[in-house]
Amino acid sequence: MEIYELTALKLGQEIKKHRVSVREAVQAALGQIHKNEEKIHAYVTVEEEKALAQADRVQKAIDRGELEGPLAGVPAAVKDNICTEGMRTTCSSRILSGFIPPYSAEAVKKLEKAGVIILGKTNMDEFAMGSTTETSWYGPTRNPWNTAHVPGGSSGGSCAAVAAGEAFFALGSDTGGSIRQPSSFCGVTGIKPTYGTVSRWGLIAYGSSLDQIGPVGRDTADCAAVLDIIAGYDEKDSTSMARDKYSFSEALTGDVRGMKIGIPQDYLGEGLDDSVRQAVTAGAEALKECGAIVEYFNLGMVEYAIPAYYVIASAEASSNLARFDGVKYGYRAADCEDLHEMYKKSRSEGFGEEVKRRIMLGSFVLSSGYYDAYYLKALRTKALIKQAFDQAFSRYDIILGPAAPSTAPLLGDSLCDPLKMYLGDIYTVSANLAGIPGLSVPWGTDSQGLPIGLQLLGDCFREDNLFKAASACEKIRGRWQLPFAAKNSSDSEKREVLGV
């Protein structure tokens, strides 16, 4: 097995045993970047020299016994909306092209303190507004399983990098499914923790009440190990929550005996591809055979999640993105006669079409005369959605469903119809509105060989139930081959479908 094929935890063990050096680990990831980036385009920025220099420093610290964590020396990637000191952070937007933050996000600082090597910044939908990673100023990212298809979004670059062997894990952000949906499309594992579990300090805001940083890994254990590091209370973040326990790896028992699992019938109706529906049903039956109690129920409020989400998210975006005006940093338009023209021209030229669409929508719903009709109604709907989940979790430990209505669409399909792209978030946005944790774990593939992920939702602060169920799914499913390992296995083994 090649170094780049190892999971993050396995690589950490090999480094600790001095079977692999940190420099060799970084070179293995960089080798995959050099090999694949021209066709995948998972990164916006790769800091090769910095990564190798950091590798040498971390190696010395490991040799001195100063770094003993499970991920010390492991190379990783960071989504381009998470600040990194001295490393370009653009939100994949022209308006922030060339911006180099003077500080790192709290999550990044925690990773670096643990000895993780940051390789670079991954591509994303501009300001995280999109579901396909096609709205990036730097061009689209492609799905490593089939480059004619999208990787999902907005954390598509992070998920594609992990799936292509270009990073051993990555950080993403999830505002309405932006970790879980691309994880499903790319056949990797991703989790959005409970809102407030990971500090948002240093995350460039899209929707402040919805955004949450989370890990993307090759398996559930990798995600739990990363979350062990980055989770924690941060006084610099007013939305940060103090929790009694931050050890998530302890939950990787795979024991679901007696666990109550609910499947919303609302999730299995019209608009869901047959292959995805069959995968969810097969996953439920497999967990039932392992001792879980599986029931179908009506969740309710599902049809209101999309309109409520896009009203709230767009309203918050119109406020958050007002700071990008060409004055202090980022892109500034040339040949402007006065300040107001500079504002208008810089924002018109600096923002892409999707970002401008959402800013305009947000400004509209917050305007006088429409605030009560749209924004306040959306907030009331958000509260009702939270109540629906509270009722569900009074009966069930987790909710099982699809991460997306279909597998990864072809490049260009979603951009032709923005409303269709918005509806693609129907199974993920509710978790952000309710602030609950959600996890996507690979389960099988469709007839085209494109991955299908199962989405697991849990009550607030109950990520442990998600990790238990996800690790059980992995045991049932067996070995999962990512695209970079295809040369070492038969095509039929890599594309095995469970119950599909």
C-alpha positions as CSV (number, residue, x, y, z in Angstrom):
1,M,0.0,0.0,0.0
2,E,1.3,3.5,-0.9
3,I,1.6,6.1,1.7
4,Y,-1.1,8.3,0.2
5,E,-3.6,5.4,0.5
6,L,-3.4,5.3,4.3
7,T,-6.0,6.8,6.5
8,A,-5.0,9.8,8.6
9,L,-4.9,7.7,11.8
10,K,-2.9,4.9,10.2
11,L,-0.4,7.4,8.8
12,G,-0.1,9.0,12.3
13,Q,0.7,5.5,13.7
14,E,3.3,4.9,11.0
15,I,5.0,8.3,11.7
16,K,5.0,7.6,15.4
17,K,6.7,4.2,14.8
18,H,9.2,5.9,12.5
19,R,8.2,3.8,9.6
20,V,7.3,6.9,7.6
21,S,8.8,10.3,8.1
22,V,6.7,13.5,8.1
23,R,8.5,14.7,5.0
24,E,7.6,11.5,3.2
25,A,4.0,11.9,4.2
26,V,3.9,15.4,2.8
27,Q,5.7,14.4,-0.4
28,A,3.2,11.6,-0.9
29,A,0.3,14.1,-0.7
30,L,2.1,16.6,-2.9
31,G,2.8,13.8,-5.4
32,Q,-1.0,13.2,-5.7
33,I,-1.5,16.9,-6.1
34,H,1.0,17.1,-8.9
35,K,-0.6,14.1,-10.6
36,N,-4.3,15.0,-10.2
37,E,-4.7,18.7,-9.9
38,E,-4.9,19.5,-13.6
39,K,-8.0,17.4,-13.9
40,I,-9.5,17.7,-10.4
41,H,-8.7,21.3,-9.3
42,A,-9.4,20.6,-5.7
43,Y,-7.0,23.4,-4.5
44,V,-6.9,27.2,-4.9
45,T,-3.5,27.5,-3.1
46,V,-0.8,24.9,-2.5
47,E,2.0,25.9,-0.2
48,E,4.6,23.3,-1.1
49,E,7.7,24.9,0.4
50,K,5.9,25.9,3.6
51,A,4.5,22.4,4.1
52,L,7.9,20.8,3.7
53,A,9.5,23.2,6.1
54,Q,6.8,22.6,8.6
55,A,7.2,18.9,8.1
56,D,10.8,19.1,9.2
57,R,9.9,21.2,12.3
58,V,7.2,18.7,13.3
59,Q,9.5,15.8,12.7
60,K,12.0,17.2,15.2
61,A,9.2,17.8,17.7
62,I,8.0,14.2,17.3
63,D,11.6,12.9,17.7
64,R,11.9,15.0,21.0
65,G,8.7,13.5,22.3
66,E,6.9,16.9,22.2
67,L,4.1,15.8,19.8
68,E,2.4,12.5,20.7
69,G,-1.1,13.1,19.3
70,P,-2.6,10.6,16.8
71,L,-2.5,13.0,13.9
72,A,1.0,14.5,14.5
73,G,2.8,14.8,11.1
74,V,-0.3,14.2,9.0
75,P,-0.8,16.5,6.0
76,A,-4.3,18.1,5.6
77,A,-6.1,20.7,3.6
78,V,-8.3,23.7,4.7
79,K,-11.3,25.2,3.0
80,D,-10.6,28.6,1.5
81,N,-13.0,30.4,3.7
82,I,-11.1,29.5,6.9
83,C,-8.3,32.0,7.7
84,T,-4.7,30.8,7.7
85,E,-2.0,33.2,8.8
86,G,0.4,34.0,6.0
87,M,-1.5,31.9,3.5
88,R,-3.9,33.3,0.9
89,T,-7.6,33.0,1.9
90,T,-10.0,34.1,-0.8
91,C,-13.4,32.4,-0.3
92,S,-12.8,31.5,-4.0
93,S,-13.9,35.0,-4.9
94,R,-12.3,37.7,-7.0
95,I,-13.2,40.3,-4.3
96,L,-10.8,38.6,-1.9
97,S,-8.1,37.7,-4.4
98,G,-4.7,38.2,-2.9
99,F,-6.0,38.5,0.7
100,I,-3.5,37.1,3.2
101,P,-4.9,37.0,6.8
102,P,-2.7,38.2,9.6
103,Y,-4.1,35.4,11.9
104,S,-5.3,31.8,11.7
105,A,-8.7,30.5,12.6
106,E,-9.0,28.8,16.0
107,A,-9.6,25.4,14.4
108,V,-6.5,25.8,12.2
109,K,-4.4,26.8,15.3
110,K,-5.5,23.7,17.1
111,L,-4.6,21.5,14.2
112,E,-1.1,23.1,13.9
113,K,-0.6,22.8,17.7
114,A,-1.4,19.0,17.3
115,G,1.3,18.8,14.6
116,V,-0.9,18.7,11.5
117,I,0.7,20.0,8.3
118,I,-1.4,22.4,6.3
119,L,-0.8,21.7,2.6
120,G,-3.0,24.5,1.2
121,K,-6.5,25.9,0.7
122,T,-9.2,24.0,-1.1
123,N,-11.6,25.3,-3.8
124,M,-15.2,26.1,-2.9
125,D,-18.3,27.7,-4.2
126,E,-17.8,31.5,-3.9
127,F,-18.4,32.5,-0.3
128,A,-19.8,29.0,0.2
129,M,-22.9,29.9,-1.9
130,G,-23.6,26.9,-4.0
131,S,-23.9,23.1,-4.0
132,T,-21.5,22.1,-6.8
133,T,-18.2,24.0,-6.4
134,E,-18.9,25.6,-9.8
135,T,-19.4,29.2,-8.7
136,S,-15.7,29.6,-7.7
137,W,-13.9,32.5,-9.3
138,Y,-11.0,30.1,-10.0
139,G,-13.1,27.6,-11.9
140,P,-14.9,24.4,-10.9
141,T,-13.6,21.4,-9.1
142,R,-14.3,18.0,-10.6
143,N,-15.4,14.7,-9.0
144,P,-12.5,12.3,-8.7
145,W,-14.8,9.3,-9.3
146,N,-15.8,10.8,-12.7
147,T,-14.5,14.1,-13.8
148,A,-17.6,14.8,-15.9
149,H,-19.5,15.2,-12.6
150,V,-19.4,17.8,-9.8
151,P,-18.0,17.0,-6.4
152,G,-20.9,18.8,-4.6
153,G,-20.5,21.9,-2.6
154,S,-19.7,24.2,-1.1
155,S,-16.9,22.1,0.4
156,G,-16.3,20.3,-2.8
157,G,-12.6,21.1,-2.9
158,S,-12.0,19.6,0.5
159,C,-14.0,16.4,-0.3
160,A,-12.4,16.0,-3.7
161,A,-8.9,16.4,-2.2
162,V,-9.5,13.6,0.3
163,A,-11.1,11.4,-2.3
164,A,-8.2,11.9,-4.8
165,G,-5.5,11.2,-2.2
166,E,-4.4,14.9,-2.2
167,A,-4.9,15.3,1.5
168,F,-5.3,12.8,4.3
169,F,-8.2,14.8,5.8
170,A,-9.6,18.3,5.3
171,L,-11.6,21.0,7.1
172,G,-14.8,22.2,5.5
173,S,-17.7,24.4,6.6
174,D,-21.4,23.5,6.6
175,T,-24.0,26.2,6.3
176,G,-26.8,24.1,4.7
177,G,-25.2,20.8,4.0
178,S,-21.8,21.9,2.5
179,I,-19.9,19.1,4.2
180,R,-22.4,16.3,4.1
181,Q,-23.6,16.6,0.5
182,P,-20.1,16.8,-1.2
183,S,-19.0,14.0,1.2
184,S,-21.8,11.9,-0.2
185,F,-20.9,12.8,-3.8
186,C,-17.2,12.1,-3.3
187,G,-17.5,8.9,-1.3
188,V,-15.8,10.3,1.8
189,T,-17.0,10.8,5.4
190,G,-17.9,14.2,6.7
191,I,-19.6,15.6,9.8
192,K,-21.2,18.9,10.8
193,P,-21.0,19.0,14.5
194,T,-23.7,20.6,16.8
195,Y,-23.7,24.4,16.3
196,G,-21.2,26.0,18.6
197,T,-19.0,22.9,19.1
198,V,-16.2,24.1,16.9
199,S,-15.1,27.8,17.1
200,R,-16.2,29.9,14.2
201,W,-13.5,32.5,15.0
202,G,-11.5,32.9,11.7
203,L,-14.3,31.4,9.6
204,I,-15.3,34.0,7.0
205,A,-19.1,34.3,7.6
206,Y,-21.8,33.5,5.2
207,G,-24.8,32.8,7.5
208,S,-23.6,33.4,11.0
209,S,-26.5,31.4,12.7
210,L,-25.9,28.4,10.4
211,D,-22.2,28.1,9.7
212,Q,-20.2,25.4,11.4
213,I,-16.6,24.1,10.7
214,G,-16.3,20.3,10.5
215,P,-13.9,17.6,9.3
216,V,-13.8,15.5,6.1
217,G,-12.0,12.2,6.3
218,R,-11.5,8.9,4.6
219,D,-13.5,7.1,7.4
220,T,-15.4,7.7,10.5
221,A,-12.4,7.2,12.8
222,D,-10.4,10.0,11.0
223,C,-13.3,12.4,11.4
224,A,-13.7,11.6,15.1
225,A,-9.9,12.1,15.7
226,V,-10.0,15.5,13.9
227,L,-13.1,16.6,15.9
228,D,-11.3,15.6,19.1
229,I,-8.7,18.2,18.2
230,I,-10.7,21.1,16.8
231,A,-13.8,21.0,19.2
232,G,-13.8,23.2,22.3
233,Y,-15.1,26.3,23.8
234,D,-13.6,29.6,22.5
235,E,-14.2,32.9,24.3
236,K,-13.4,34.7,21.1
237,D,-16.5,33.2,19.4
238,S,-19.8,34.5,20.9
239,T,-21.6,31.4,19.4
240,S,-19.2,28.9,21.0
241,M,-20.8,26.4,23.5
242,A,-19.0,24.9,26.5
243,R,-19.6,21.2,26.6
244,D,-18.9,18.6,29.3
245,K,-17.2,16.2,27.0
246,Y,-15.1,16.6,23.8
247,S,-13.9,13.1,23.3
248,F,-15.6,11.7,20.1
249,S,-13.3,8.8,19.3
250,E,-14.6,6.9,22.3
251,A,-17.9,6.4,20.5
252,L,-16.5,4.3,17.7
253,T,-17.9,1.1,19.1
254,G,-20.1,0.1,16.1
255,D,-22.6,-1.2,18.7
256,V,-26.1,-0.2,17.7
257,R,-28.0,-2.8,19.7
258,G,-31.1,-1.2,21.1
259,M,-30.5,2.0,19.3
260,K,-33.7,3.6,18.0
261,I,-33.4,4.8,14.4
262,G,-36.2,6.8,12.7
263,I,-36.5,7.2,9.0
264,P,-38.7,10.1,7.9
265,Q,-41.2,9.1,5.3
266,D,-41.1,12.7,4.1
267,Y,-37.5,12.0,2.9
268,L,-38.4,9.0,0.7
269,G,-41.1,10.6,-1.5
270,E,-41.1,12.3,-4.9
271,G,-37.8,13.7,-6.2
272,L,-35.6,11.0,-4.7
273,D,-33.6,8.8,-7.1
274,D,-34.4,5.1,-6.9
275,S,-30.8,4.2,-6.3
276,V,-30.6,6.6,-3.3
277,R,-33.9,5.3,-1.9
278,Q,-32.8,1.7,-2.2
279,A,-29.5,2.6,-0.5
280,V,-31.3,4.2,2.5
281,T,-33.6,1.2,2.8
282,A,-30.7,-1.3,2.6
283,G,-28.8,0.7,5.2
284,A,-31.8,0.6,7.5
285,E,-32.2,-3.1,7.1
286,A,-28.5,-3.7,7.7
287,L,-28.6,-1.7,11.0
288,K,-31.7,-3.5,12.0
289,E,-29.9,-6.9,11.6
290,C,-27.2,-5.5,13.9
291,G,-29.8,-5.0,16.7
292,A,-31.1,-1.5,16.0
293,I,-34.8,-0.7,16.2
294,V,-35.9,0.9,12.9
295,E,-39.1,2.7,12.4
296,Y,-40.6,5.0,9.7
297,F,-42.3,8.2,10.8
298,N,-43.5,11.6,9.7
299,L,-41.1,14.3,10.5
300,G,-43.1,17.2,9.2
301,M,-42.0,20.7,8.2
302,V,-39.7,19.3,5.5
303,E,-41.3,21.2,2.6
304,Y,-40.7,24.5,4.5
305,A,-37.0,23.9,5.2
306,I,-35.7,25.2,1.8
307,P,-37.6,28.5,1.7
308,A,-36.8,29.2,5.4
309,Y,-33.2,28.4,4.9
310,Y,-32.6,30.6,1.8
311,V,-34.5,33.5,3.3
312,I,-32.4,33.4,6.6
313,A,-29.1,32.5,4.9
314,S,-29.5,35.2,2.3
315,A,-30.5,37.8,4.9
316,E,-27.4,37.1,7.0
317,A,-25.2,37.0,3.8
318,S,-26.4,40.5,2.7
319,S,-25.3,41.8,6.1
320,N,-22.0,39.8,6.4
321,L,-20.8,40.6,2.9
322,A,-21.4,44.3,3.3
323,R,-17.8,44.6,4.7
324,F,-16.3,43.7,1.3
325,D,-16.4,47.1,-0.4
326,G,-12.9,47.5,-1.8
327,V,-11.7,49.9,0.9
328,K,-9.7,47.9,3.5
329,Y,-8.7,44.8,1.6
330,G,-9.4,42.7,-1.4
331,Y,-10.3,43.7,-4.9
332,R,-10.8,47.4,-5.7
333,A,-12.1,48.6,-9.1
334,A,-10.1,51.0,-11.1
335,D,-11.0,54.3,-12.7
336,C,-13.7,55.4,-10.2
337,E,-14.6,59.0,-9.8
338,D,-16.0,58.9,-6.3
339,L,-16.4,56.7,-3.3
340,H,-19.9,55.5,-4.1
341,E,-18.9,54.5,-7.6
342,M,-15.9,52.6,-6.2
343,Y,-18.2,50.7,-3.9
344,K,-20.7,49.8,-6.6
345,K,-18.0,48.9,-9.2
346,S,-15.8,46.9,-6.8
347,R,-18.8,44.8,-5.6
348,S,-20.2,44.4,-9.1
349,E,-16.9,43.2,-10.5
350,G,-15.7,41.4,-7.4
351,F,-18.7,39.2,-6.6
352,G,-20.0,36.4,-8.9
353,E,-23.5,36.0,-10.1
354,E,-24.7,33.6,-7.4
355,V,-23.3,35.8,-4.6
356,K,-25.0,38.9,-6.0
357,R,-28.2,36.9,-6.4
358,R,-28.2,36.0,-2.7
359,I,-27.2,39.5,-1.5
360,M,-30.1,41.0,-3.5
361,L,-32.5,38.4,-2.1
362,G,-31.2,39.0,1.5
363,S,-31.5,42.8,1.1
364,F,-35.0,42.4,-0.2
365,V,-36.3,40.2,2.7
366,L,-34.8,42.6,5.2
367,S,-36.2,45.7,3.6
368,S,-39.0,47.8,5.0
369,G,-42.3,46.3,4.2
370,Y,-41.0,42.8,3.6
371,Y,-39.2,42.1,6.8
372,D,-42.4,40.8,8.6
373,A,-43.7,39.0,5.5
374,Y,-40.5,37.0,4.8
375,Y,-37.7,37.2,7.4
376,L,-39.8,37.0,10.5
377,K,-41.8,34.2,9.0
378,A,-38.6,32.3,8.2
379,L,-37.4,32.7,11.8
380,R,-40.8,31.3,13.1
381,T,-40.5,28.4,10.6
382,K,-37.0,27.7,11.9
383,A,-38.3,27.4,15.4
384,L,-41.0,25.0,14.3
385,I,-38.4,22.9,12.5
386,K,-36.4,22.7,15.7
387,Q,-39.6,21.6,17.5
388,A,-40.2,18.9,15.0
389,F,-36.7,17.5,15.5
390,D,-37.1,17.8,19.3
391,Q,-40.2,15.6,19.1
392,A,-38.4,13.1,16.8
393,F,-35.4,12.8,19.2
394,S,-37.7,12.2,22.1
395,R,-38.5,8.9,20.3
396,Y,-35.3,8.2,18.3
397,D,-31.6,8.2,19.0
398,I,-30.8,9.1,15.4
399,I,-32.6,9.9,12.1
400,L,-31.5,8.1,9.0
401,G,-32.0,9.4,5.5
402,P,-30.3,10.5,2.2
403,A,-27.7,13.2,2.1
404,A,-28.9,14.3,-1.4
405,P,-31.8,13.5,-3.7
406,S,-29.4,12.0,-6.3
407,T,-25.8,11.2,-6.9
408,A,-23.4,13.8,-8.3
409,P,-24.9,15.6,-11.3
410,L,-23.0,16.5,-14.5
411,L,-21.0,19.7,-14.6
412,G,-23.1,22.5,-15.7
413,D,-26.5,20.9,-15.0
414,S,-27.2,22.7,-11.8
415,L,-26.0,26.2,-12.9
416,C,-28.6,26.2,-15.6
417,D,-31.4,26.1,-13.0
418,P,-30.5,27.8,-9.6
419,L,-33.9,26.8,-8.1
420,K,-33.1,23.1,-8.9
421,M,-29.7,23.6,-7.2
422,Y,-31.4,25.0,-4.1
423,L,-33.8,22.1,-3.9
424,G,-30.8,19.7,-3.9
425,D,-30.2,20.8,-0.3
426,I,-33.6,19.6,0.9
427,Y,-32.2,16.8,3.1
428,T,-29.4,18.8,4.7
429,V,-30.5,22.4,5.5
430,S,-32.9,21.4,8.3
431,A,-29.9,20.3,10.5
432,N,-28.4,23.8,10.2
433,L,-31.7,25.5,11.0
434,A,-32.1,23.2,14.1
435,G,-28.4,23.4,15.0
436,I,-28.1,19.6,15.3
437,P,-25.2,17.4,14.2
438,G,-25.2,15.5,10.9
439,L,-22.9,13.0,9.3
440,S,-22.6,11.4,5.9
441,V,-21.0,8.0,5.5
442,P,-20.4,6.2,2.1
443,W,-22.7,3.2,1.6
444,G,-22.6,2.2,-2.0
445,T,-22.7,3.4,-5.6
446,D,-25.3,3.8,-8.3
447,S,-25.3,2.3,-11.8
448,Q,-22.8,4.8,-13.0
449,G,-20.4,4.0,-10.2
450,L,-21.0,7.3,-8.4
451,P,-21.0,7.2,-4.6
452,I,-24.1,7.3,-2.4
453,G,-23.9,8.5,1.2
454,L,-26.2,7.8,4.1
455,Q,-27.0,10.8,6.3
456,L,-27.3,10.4,10.0
457,L,-28.8,13.1,12.1
458,G,-28.6,13.3,15.9
459,D,-29.9,15.4,18.8
460,C,-27.8,18.4,19.9
461,F,-24.5,17.4,21.5
462,R,-25.1,13.7,20.6
463,E,-22.4,13.2,18.0
464,D,-21.6,10.0,19.9
465,N,-24.7,8.3,18.5
466,L,-23.7,9.3,15.0
467,F,-20.3,7.9,15.4
468,K,-21.7,4.6,16.8
469,A,-24.1,4.2,13.9
470,A,-21.5,5.3,11.2
471,S,-18.9,2.9,12.5
472,A,-21.5,0.2,12.4
473,C,-22.3,1.1,8.8
474,E,-18.6,0.8,8.0
475,K,-18.3,-2.7,9.6
476,I,-21.4,-3.9,7.6
477,R,-20.2,-2.3,4.3
478,G,-16.7,-3.5,4.5
479,R,-13.7,-2.1,2.8
480,W,-14.3,1.1,0.9
481,Q,-12.1,1.9,-2.1
482,L,-11.5,5.6,-3.0
483,P,-10.6,6.5,-6.6
484,F,-6.9,6.8,-6.0
485,A,-6.8,3.1,-4.8
486,A,-8.6,1.8,-7.9
487,K,-5.4,0.5,-9.5
488,N,-5.0,-1.9,-6.6
489,S,-8.4,-3.5,-6.8
490,S,-10.8,-4.8,-9.4
491,D,-13.4,-2.4,-10.7
492,S,-16.2,-4.5,-9.4
493,E,-14.8,-4.5,-5.9
494,K,-14.4,-0.7,-5.9
495,R,-17.9,-0.2,-7.2
496,E,-19.7,-2.8,-5.1
497,V,-23.2,-1.6,-4.2
498,L,-25.0,-2.6,-1.0
499,G,-28.6,-3.4,-1.8
500,V,-28.7,-1.0,-4.8
